[in-house]
């Protein structure tokens, strides 16, 4: 719905603002290693998910 879209947009803009300022403060920042991204994705969406909503 429209309210959720606005809320999601505000969150996305805040995250983008923080990311931009992080790079401005330290131009040598490197992206997160892939294993960190995978860990956080898989804990909610992977086959052995243990975080977030329960499967129906």
N, CA and C atoms as an extended XYZ file, in Angstrom:
168
Properties=species:S:1:pos:R:3:atomname:S:1:resname:S:1:resid:I:1 pbc="F F F"
N         0.832       -1.190        0.000 N   UNK     1
C         0.000        0.000        0.000 CA  UNK     1
C         0.876        1.253        0.000 C   UNK     1
N         0.258        2.384       -0.142 N   UNK     2
C         1.011        3.637       -0.290 CA  UNK     2
C         1.789        4.002        0.972 C   UNK     2
N         1.203        3.759        2.133 N   UNK     3
C         1.904        4.091        3.381 CA  UNK     3
C         3.185        3.281        3.531 C   UNK     3
N         3.113        1.998        3.202 N   UNK     4
C         4.309        1.149        3.275 CA  UNK     4
C         5.356        1.595        2.265 C   UNK     4
N         4.914        2.011        1.080 N   UNK     5
C         5.854        2.473        0.060 CA  UNK     5
C         6.597        3.720        0.535 C   UNK     5
N         5.883        4.635        1.162 N   UNK     6
C         6.516        5.852        1.683 CA  UNK     6
C         7.499        5.494        2.791 C   UNK     6
N         7.079        4.615        3.702 N   UNK     7
C         7.955        4.193        4.798 CA  UNK     7
C         9.222        3.534        4.257 C   UNK     7
N         9.067        2.624        3.295 N   UNK     8
C        10.227        1.947        2.710 CA  UNK     8
C        11.147        2.930        2.010 C   UNK     8
N        10.580        3.920        1.340 N   UNK     9
C        11.394        4.922        0.666 CA  UNK     9
C        12.197        5.752        1.669 C   UNK     9
N        11.577        6.129        2.775 N   UNK    10
C        12.289        6.906        3.794 CA  UNK    10
C        13.447        6.100        4.386 C   UNK    10
N        13.210        4.824        4.616 N   UNK    11
C        14.273        3.963        5.141 CA  UNK    11
C        15.401        3.844        4.122 C   UNK    11
N        15.055        3.620        2.861 N   UNK    12
C        16.066        3.502        1.811 CA  UNK    12
C        16.889        4.779        1.691 C   UNK    12
N        16.241        5.924        1.745 N   UNK    13
C        16.969        7.191        1.665 CA  UNK    13
C        17.911        7.370        2.851 C   UNK    13
N        17.492        6.964        4.035 N   UNK    14
C        18.342        7.081        5.227 CA  UNK    14
C        19.566        6.175        5.096 C   UNK    14
N        19.358        4.950        4.623 N   UNK    15
C        20.477        4.021        4.435 CA  UNK    15
C        21.442        4.563        3.382 C   UNK    15
N        20.908        5.093        2.285 N   UNK    16
C        21.762        5.665        1.241 CA  UNK    16
C        22.545        6.864        1.774 C   UNK    16
N        21.911        7.686        2.591 N   UNK    17
C        22.573        8.841        3.199 CA  UNK    17
C        23.739        8.389        4.082 C   UNK    17
N        23.496        7.354        4.891 N   UNK    18
C        24.560        6.845        5.770 CA  UNK    18
C        25.699        6.247        4.947 C   UNK    18
N        25.364        5.530        3.875 N   UNK    19
C        26.399        4.930        3.033 CA  UNK    19
C        27.244        6.011        2.362 C   UNK    19
N        26.597        7.027        1.838 N   UNK    20
C        27.330        8.122        1.198 CA  UNK    20
C        28.255        8.809        2.193 C   UNK    20
N        27.758        9.100        3.374 N   UNK    21
C        28.593        9.767        4.371 CA  UNK    21
C        29.735        8.883        4.842 C   UNK    21
N        29.524        7.586        4.893 N   UNK    22
C        30.612        6.669        5.254 CA  UNK    22
C        31.739        6.759        4.235 C   UNK    22
N        31.378        6.786        2.957 N   UNK    23
C        32.393        6.865        1.898 CA  UNK    23
C        33.059        8.239        1.894 C   UNK    23
N        32.304        9.280        2.179 N   UNK    24
C        32.900       10.619        2.228 CA  UNK    24
C        33.890       10.737        3.385 C   UNK    24
N        33.575       10.101        4.512 N   UNK    25
C        34.487       10.130        5.658 CA  UNK    25
C        35.725        9.274        5.423 C   UNK    25
N        35.552        8.165        4.712 N   UNK    26
C        36.669        7.253        4.457 CA  UNK    26
C        36.567        6.717        3.031 C   UNK    26
N        37.189        7.406        2.064 N   UNK    27
C        37.104        6.989        0.664 CA  UNK    27
C        37.724        5.613        0.399 C   UNK    27
N        38.484        5.087        1.348 N   UNK    28
C        39.127        3.783        1.152 CA  UNK    28
C        38.275        2.617        1.638 C   UNK    28
N        37.025        2.893        2.010 N   UNK    29
C        36.151        1.805        2.462 CA  UNK    29
C        35.985        0.769        1.359 C   UNK    29
N        35.940       -0.472        1.756 N   UNK    30
C        35.742       -1.569        0.810 CA  UNK    30
C        34.373       -2.193        1.077 C   UNK    30
N        33.785       -2.818        0.067 N   UNK    31
C        32.500       -3.495        0.282 CA  UNK    31
C        32.650       -4.627        1.297 C   UNK    31
N        31.529       -4.993        1.909 N   UNK    32
C        31.545       -6.127        2.833 CA  UNK    32
C        31.956       -7.391        2.091 C   UNK    32
N        32.690       -8.270        2.753 N   UNK    33
C        33.002       -9.555        2.128 CA  UNK    33
C        31.702      -10.330        1.850 C   UNK    33
N        31.720      -11.125        0.807 N   UNK    34
C        30.506      -11.836        0.410 CA  UNK    34
C        30.002      -12.781        1.494 C   UNK    34
N        30.917      -13.359        2.289 N   UNK    35
C        30.458      -14.285        3.326 CA  UNK    35
C        29.602      -13.570        4.374 C   UNK    35
N        29.865      -12.283        4.616 N   UNK    36
C        29.055      -11.529        5.576 CA  UNK    36
C        27.661      -11.290        4.996 C   UNK    36
N        27.613      -10.902        3.728 N   UNK    37
C        26.321      -10.693        3.078 CA  UNK    37
C        25.517      -11.987        3.064 C   UNK    37
N        26.180      -13.095        2.727 N   UNK    38
C        25.487      -14.385        2.682 CA  UNK    38
C        24.965      -14.783        4.053 C   UNK    38
N        25.760      -14.565        5.085 N   UNK    39
C        25.329      -14.930        6.442 CA  UNK    39
C        24.041      -14.206        6.809 C   UNK    39
N        24.011      -12.899        6.566 N   UNK    40
C        22.843      -12.119        6.960 CA  UNK    40
C        21.639      -12.417        6.071 C   UNK    40
N        21.875      -12.740        4.815 N   UNK    41
C        20.759      -13.108        3.938 CA  UNK    41
C        20.219      -14.481        4.318 C   UNK    41
N        21.118      -15.437        4.519 N   UNK    42
C        20.689      -16.812        4.766 CA  UNK    42
C        20.049      -17.011        6.131 C   UNK    42
N        20.381      -16.173        7.100 N   UNK    43
C        19.777      -16.376        8.417 CA  UNK    43
C        18.280      -16.108        8.389 C   UNK    43
N        17.825      -15.361        7.400 N   UNK    44
C        16.389      -15.113        7.277 CA  UNK    44
C        15.774      -15.837        6.083 C   UNK    44
N        16.551      -16.016        5.010 N   UNK    45
C        15.984      -16.546        3.775 CA  UNK    45
C        16.566      -17.890        3.351 C   UNK    45
N        17.594      -18.368        4.032 N   UNK    46
C        18.247      -19.609        3.636 CA  UNK    46
C        17.471      -20.842        4.068 C   UNK    46
N        17.970      -22.009        3.679 N   UNK    47
C        17.273      -23.263        4.008 CA  UNK    47
C        17.191      -23.526        5.513 C   UNK    47
N        18.129      -23.026        6.281 N   UNK    48
C        18.118      -23.206        7.737 CA  UNK    48
C        17.843      -21.884        8.452 C   UNK    48
N        16.926      -21.100        7.895 N   UNK    49
C        16.621      -19.770        8.436 CA  UNK    49
C        16.240      -19.857        9.907 C   UNK    49
N        16.747      -18.913       10.679 N   UNK    50
C        16.456      -18.896       12.111 CA  UNK    50
C        16.075      -17.501       12.595 C   UNK    50
N        15.881      -16.571       11.701 N   UNK    51
C        15.575      -15.197       12.083 CA  UNK    51
C        14.432      -14.708       11.212 C   UNK    51
N        13.535      -13.956       11.785 N   UNK    52
C        12.437      -13.398       11.006 CA  UNK    52
C        11.171      -14.201       11.196 C   UNK    52
N        10.276      -14.037       10.275 N   UNK    53
C         8.983      -14.689       10.400 CA  UNK    53
C         9.086      -16.182       10.130 C   UNK    53
N         8.254      -16.915       10.825 N   UNK    54
C         8.207      -18.365       10.641 CA  UNK    54
C         7.570      -18.692        9.295 C   UNK    54
N         8.018      -19.788        8.713 N   UNK    55
C         7.414      -20.237        7.456 CA  UNK    55
C         6.007      -20.744        7.733 C   UNK    55
N         5.119      -20.500        6.791 N   UNK    56
C         3.715      -20.922        6.958 CA  UNK    56
C         3.514      -22.319        6.427 C   UNK    56
